[in-house]
Amino acid sequence: MKQLVKLLPFLLSAFLVGSPLFAQPTDDYAAKIDSLIQTTSPRSFNGVILITQKGKTKYAKAYGYADFEQKIPLTIKDNFRIQSNSKQVTAVLILKEVEKGKIDLHSPIRKYFPEIQQTWADTVTVHQLLNFSAGIAEIDQPLVFRPGTDFLYSVIAYTMLGNILEKVTGKTYIQAANNLFKELKMHNTFCYEEAKNHNRVVRGYTSSKSGFKISNVPMTEKERLDFIPAGGIISNVEDLHKWDTKLHHGQILKPENYQLMTTYTIMAQHEAHGPEKIGYGYGVRISDKTSIKHIGHSGKGLGSASIKLYFPEKDVDMIVLENQYSEDSSLHYYFEIKIREIVMNSSLVR
């Protein structure tokens, strides 16, 4: 009897903690994101967010303006410049030609560029262009390092990949990419063409403490075309979710080529993906040393910022697109980083 009396406080405590009155707080990732995007310091959020789990929407919100001058609100269906998230599209297009036997990942690129004067064309491979380990700073300059030994992120590597694609397919990059989007039923995704599509894209802004101003980076026609394989694709969160679902569920590439895309031999650090070095595959970053594995990429510039992450163990997809680019470089990915942290500490992936 005495032992029972001693145990009563513990039994009562266990009962109360398990009762509705003392239930553990539910995961409030949605409330945390809501609170975050309404803050204005150190900068304002202006964009759209889509988070899904096993294909079901867990969070979807548009916040801010598609056009500040006309005060037109953003919607979840709006199209954005996805910038460097374009690179994984180029990587997939290359790998689809690998599947057809038209591209060899490990042949020297001299095979595709006989006109290059530099001798490094005899040693650099398509594989090294894809994972930025080629060391090419400029076409007419020596390499920055021996191919395969380091990481150098640049537009030029993916411009060259776009050129290779055109050489082996006989199509322009725009034709090849747009055909793939049509095949995947990504009806709001396309390569940016100034005169043709410009009113299908939300306006891009540069943000500062004084507010938002239209971002205008002049490009020649050649510069624009060269940029498309590296950062010139337009899409929205719904289409990008289709892309992630089909890519990571084996509906675009053969398993062996998906494995090539998401395996790495080189590592690099990037502010949007955390302080540590993580792997770089083909147009995607692979974080597999952290507690929660994720695969994805970020993009910024021309009045936009974005991040797109897929968490394979829980089939969670996180996409954030903004039509603003901060003048303060330390704030480029401020909200993208914070949202990533909220998701990684939520019940969605744990």
Phi and psi in degrees as a GROMACS rama.xvg file:
@    title "Ramachandran Plot"
@    xaxis  label "Phi"
@    yaxis  label "Psi"
@TYPE xy
-61.7586  -38.4508  LYS-2
-64.7288  -38.2163  GLN-3
-64.0483  -41.5767  LEU-4
-61.3593  -41.1876  VAL-5
-65.1657  -32.9534  LYS-6
-80.7256  -18.1386  LEU-7
-54.5707  -44.9984  LEU-8
-59.4271  -38.6371  PRO-9
-70.7043  -40.5999  PHE-10
-64.4766  -41.8034  LEU-11
-64.6088  -41.2439  LEU-12
-62.1268  -44.9369  SER-13
-62.4646  -39.9676  ALA-14
-64.6217  -44.8076  PHE-15
-67.6353  -40.8439  LEU-16
-62.8093  -34.7253  VAL-17
-83.1893  -7.1305  GLY-18
-85.6144  161.961  SER-19
-57.3392  -32.5603  PRO-20
-65.0872  -28.5088  LEU-21
-117.723  28.0832  PHE-22
-63.3432  147.163  ALA-23
-68.0338  144.909  GLN-24
-61.2657  141.429  PRO-25
-75.2323  161.501  THR-26
-67.3351  120.246  ASP-27
-109.426  41.5414  ASP-28
-58.7707  -36.8581  TYR-29
-64.056  -44.2531  ALA-30
-64.4409  -36.8802  ALA-31
-65.8174  -42.2355  LYS-32
-67.1425  -42.8341  ILE-33
-54.7822  -46.9084  ASP-34
-64.9866  -41.9552  SER-35
-60.5415  -49.6436  LEU-36
-74.716  -9.2255  ILE-37
-89.8169  -6.8593  GLN-38
-74.5948  154.239  THR-39
-118.957  0.410517  THR-40
-127.236  131.476  SER-41
-82.2804  -9.8373  PRO-42
-154.014  174.372  ARG-43
-96.3073  150.065  SER-44
-89.3266  138.497  PHE-45
-146.198  95.7242  ASN-46
177.583  -159.99  GLY-47
-130.654  151.414  VAL-48
-133.87  134.701  ILE-49
-134.796  125.45  LEU-50
-125.929  128.432  ILE-51
-127.55  157.69  THR-52
-137.244  122.992  GLN-53
51.8103  37.4969  LYS-54
83.7065  -6.62047  GLY-55
-98.5032  135.698  LYS-56
-68.4125  125.742  THR-57
-106.825  -24.3165  LYS-58
-159.488  129.772  TYR-59
-147.205  123.309  ALA-60
-155.557  140.646  LYS-61
-112.133  135.052  ALA-62
-141.352  120.348  TYR-63
110.923  -155.745  GLY-64
-119.976  139.882  TYR-65
-78.0755  -29.2511  ALA-66
-144.144  108.439  ASP-67
-69.1181  -36.1106  PHE-68
-65.9087  -41.6812  GLU-69
-93.5972  -1.31944  GLN-70
53.7746  46.4288  LYS-71
-91.3725  117.523  ILE-72
-68.2796  149.36  PRO-73
-68.8523  152.052  LEU-74
-127.438  162.611  THR-75
-65.0857  -18.5392  ILE-76
-94.0253  -0.54065  LYS-77
-66.7127  149.401  ASP-78
-94.8129  139.098  ASN-79
-127.474  157.852  PHE-80
-71.9789  125.816  ARG-81
-97.2393  -1.80739  ILE-82
50.816  -123.894  GLN-83
-71.3291  -8.36987  SER-84
-66.061  -12.2999  ASN-85
-64.9184  -26.2096  SER-86
-60.8349  -34.7003  LYS-87
-70.5383  -24.8898  GLN-88
-66.4962  -46.1883  VAL-89
-60.7467  -42.1471  THR-90
-60.8321  -42.4921  ALA-91
-64.6179  -43.615  VAL-92
-59.9661  -40.0906  LEU-93
-64.5691  -45.9714  ILE-94
-66.0826  -30.2817  LEU-95
-67.9738  -31.4991  LYS-96
-77.2438  -28.9786  GLU-97
-61.3901  -42.8378  VAL-98
-60.6275  -30.1334  GLU-99
-86.5424  -4.33923  LYS-100
82.1358  12.3019  GLY-101
-90.4534  -18.7375  LYS-102
-129.714  135.005  ILE-103
-107.728  118.244  ASP-104
-62.6721  -25.9296  LEU-105
-113.784  10.0035  HIS-106
-82.2393  146.08  SER-107
-58.4057  144.788  PRO-108
-72.0114  -4.67391  ILE-109
-55.1776  -30.7205  ARG-110
-56.8342  -33.4578  LYS-111
-103.827  -19.1889  TYR-112
-129.935  68.5277  PHE-113
-64.4  -18.327  PRO-114
-80.9602  -13.78  GLU-115
-67.566  129.665  ILE-116
-79.357  -30.9929  GLN-117
-67.5263  140.65  GLN-118
-69.9805  -16.7773  THR-119
-65.3928  -15.2433  TRP-120
-63.8056  -16.1116  ALA-121
-85.7187  -7.74196  ASP-122
-124.71  -33.8326  THR-123
-66.3924  139.36  VAL-124
-114.263  167.341  THR-125
-61.8931  -39.7721  VAL-126
-53.8997  -42.5106  HIS-127
-74.3777  -26.769  GLN-128
-68.1385  -42.4235  LEU-129
-63.3351  -38.4266  LEU-130
-106.228  16.3798  ASN-131
60.0307  31.4924  PHE-132
-106.603  15.6709  SER-133
-78.0765  -33.3265  ALA-134
83.5556  20.1947  GLY-135
-87.7333  118.903  ILE-136
-95.947  -43.0558  ALA-137
-145.557  149.351  GLU-138
-58.5585  -37.7514  ILE-139
-98.4586  19.5899  ASP-140
-124.102  158.339  GLN-141
-63.3598  161.888  PRO-142
-68.3858  151.98  LEU-143
-76.6493  -30.3917  VAL-144
-153.363  168.51  PHE-145
-66.5846  131.68  ARG-146
-53.1796  134.964  PRO-147
88.5613  -1.21729  GLY-148
-104.805  -12.1333  THR-149
-154.669  -174.944  ASP-150
-126.497  128.788  PHE-151
-137.244  107.666  LEU-152
-81.1259  129.352  TYR-153
-160.075  160.713  SER-154
-71.7438  -36.5722  VAL-155
-59.6609  -35.8965  ILE-156
-61.0439  -41.9084  ALA-157
-82.1658  -23.5287  TYR-158
-62.2227  -43.15  THR-159
-64.6954  -38.5903  MET-160
-63.7193  -39.9886  LEU-161
-61.2828  -39.4709  GLY-162
-66.1248  -39.8042  ASN-163
-61.4717  -43.8994  ILE-164
-58.4248  -43.8016  LEU-165
-64.7569  -38.523  GLU-166
-65.4425  -40.0382  LYS-167
-87.0511  -21.0515  VAL-168
-100.873  -21.6477  THR-169
74.9761  9.20141  GLY-170
-113.573  160.195  LYS-171
-73.0751  159.575  THR-172
-58.5328  -42.0254  TYR-173
-59.1372  -44.0813  ILE-174
-62.8533  -46.0497  GLN-175
-63.3536  -44.4619  ALA-176
-68.2573  -47.2549  ALA-177
-63.6979  -33.1365  ASN-178
-64.2086  -39.6393  ASN-179
-65.2283  -43.1092  LEU-180
-61.6393  -39.4655  PHE-181
-64.0004  -43.5579  LYS-182
-60.1464  -36.949  GLU-183
-88.1756  3.35595  LEU-184
60.1375  36.2747  LYS-185
-94.6847  80.6061  MET-186
-75.62  -11.818  HIS-187
-112.373  22.11  ASN-188
-121.073  133.177  THR-189
-164.642  165.314  PHE-190
-81.1939  136.437  CYS-191
-68.6533  124.882  TYR-192
-127.143  118.299  GLU-193
-47.9628  -56.1932  GLU-194
-77.4704  -30.6433  ALA-195
-80.9082  -41.1315  LYS-196
-120.87  9.17732  ASN-197
-66.1072  -28.212  HIS-198
-87.6052  11.5737  ASN-199
-100.47  8.56561  ARG-200
-124.709  137.744  VAL-201
-64.4014  152.342  VAL-202
-69.165  142.089  ARG-203
-98.3855  141.066  GLY-204
-129.328  151.683  TYR-205
-99.6583  129.461  THR-206
-108.366  147.955  SER-207
-152.53  -178.14  SER-208
-62.7927  -23.7546  LYS-209
-87.7105  -4.84522  SER-210
127.509  -154.776  GLY-211
-115.307  135.341  PHE-212
-131.208  148.844  LYS-213
-58.4361  132.099  ILE-214
-87.4791  125.68  SER-215
-134.346  107.868  ASN-216
-114.947  102.623  VAL-217
-66.1919  137.783  PRO-218
-133.868  146.485  MET-219
-75.2787  166.21  THR-220
-59.3496  -42.1874  GLU-221
-64.681  -44.1193  LYS-222
-59.8279  -41.2424  GLU-223
-64.6201  -45.2591  ARG-224
-65.5733  -40.4956  LEU-225
-64.5658  -30.0149  ASP-226
-78.5116  -25.4968  PHE-227
-55.1349  -47.0508  ILE-228
-64.2024  -21.0878  PRO-229
-95.7921  -28.9495  ALA-230
-166.065  21.3381  GLY-231
-108.07  23.8357  GLY-232
-100.137  144.107  ILE-233
-108.541  137.944  ILE-234
-159.611  178.628  SER-235
-130.083  173.101  ASN-236
-64.417  -33.502  VAL-237
-67.3978  -43.4641  GLU-238
-68.2192  -39.3945  ASP-239
-65.2794  -32.6377  LEU-240
-66.8086  -39.1541  HIS-241
-58.8699  -45.2058  LYS-242
-58.7898  -51.3709  TRP-243
-61.2844  -43.4567  ASP-244
-60.6671  -47.7811  THR-245
-72.0574  -38.6425  LYS-246
-63.8136  -49.9053  LEU-247
-83.5349  -4.91637  HIS-248
-111.82  20.5531  HIS-249
73.7549  26.0005  GLY-250
-103.911  3.74262  GLN-251
-119.3  -48.5088  ILE-252
-113.084  155.601  LEU-253
-65.9915  150.48  LYS-254
-52.2345  -40.7181  PRO-255
-67.369  -31.8958  GLU-256
-82.2054  -31.8535  ASN-257
-61.8237  -39.7282  TYR-258
-62.3085  -41.6239  GLN-259
-60.7944  -42.8061  LEU-260
-63.1927  -37.0585  MET-261
-106.121  17.7587  THR-262
-111.525  148.584  THR-263
-130.632  152.106  TYR-264
-122.098  -1.77645  THR-265
-136.129  148.87  ILE-266
-127.301  153.156  MET-267
-156.43  156.732  ALA-268
-97.263  146.186  GLN-269
-145.627  134.766  HIS-270
-56.4362  -36.4862  GLU-271
-75.5183  -12.5545  ALA-272
-115.307  10.4872  HIS-273
111.198  170.805  GLY-274
-79.2825  -17.7922  PRO-275
-91.8507  156.232  GLU-276
-67.9562  137.965  LYS-277
-129.842  169.035  ILE-278
-71.0989  151.042  GLY-279
-122.563  119.051  TYR-280
-94.7189  -126.695  GLY-281
-107.093  95.2457  TYR-282
72.4495  12.0041  GLY-283
-140.597  149.719  VAL-284
-98.9968  141.529  ARG-285
-122.14  113.336  ILE-286
-105.12  97.5627  SER-287
-118.419  8.09427  ASP-288
-101.782  -10.8863  LYS-289
-82.445  173.314  THR-290
-64.5867  -30.6643  SER-291
-123.44  113.081  ILE-292
-66.1717  138.147  LYS-293
-148.211  153.261  HIS-294
-128.449  132.738  ILE-295
175.458  -158.625  GLY-296
-160.968  167.773  HIS-297
-128.307  169.208  SER-298
-157.269  148.294  GLY-299
-156.9  158.871  LYS-300
119.156  164.351  GLY-301
53.1158  40.4727  LEU-302
76.4866  28.4923  GLY-303
-148.415  160.365  SER-304
-150.312  143.751  ALA-305
-155.288  160.34  SER-306
-147.74  144.186  ILE-307
-140.152  117.409  LYS-308
-129.108  141.394  LEU-309
-122.647  130.015  TYR-310
-106.858  96.2569  PHE-311
-63.7202  -32.2101  PRO-312
-66.9082  -27.6748  GLU-313
-116.946  5.21112  LYS-314
52.0122  48.5441  ASP-315
-108.558  134.055  VAL-316
-119.972  131.683  ASP-317
-127.583  121.493  MET-318
-130.057  127.553  ILE-319
-128.776  122.934  VAL-320
-123.511  130.161  LEU-321
-123.457  144.305  GLU-322
-103.092  48.878  ASN-323
-146.693  152.171  GLN-324
-136.638  116.756  TYR-325
-72.999  138.675  SER-326
-65.2037  -28.0695  GLU-327
-87.4724  109.236  ASP-328
-59.978  -25.4047  SER-329
-72.9659  -10.7004  SER-330
-111.025  6.25273  LEU-331
-50.9494  -45.8223  HIS-332
-114.33  28.3884  TYR-333
-53.3714  -53.2674  TYR-334
-75.4697  -33.6366  PHE-335
-61.7889  -40.9587  GLU-336
-66.453  -45.3593  ILE-337
-64.2862  -41.6538  LYS-338
-67.0282  -40.1333  ILE-339
-57.6885  -43.4427  ARG-340
-64.7221  -41.2166  GLU-341
-62.4024  -45.7606  ILE-342
-63.3459  -42.8311  VAL-343
-69.3985  -17.7107  MET-344
-107.242  16.229  ASN-345
-104.932  170.535  SER-346
-68.6446  -12.6832  SER-347
-59.7977  -37.1609  LEU-348
-119.559  -6.89724  VAL-349
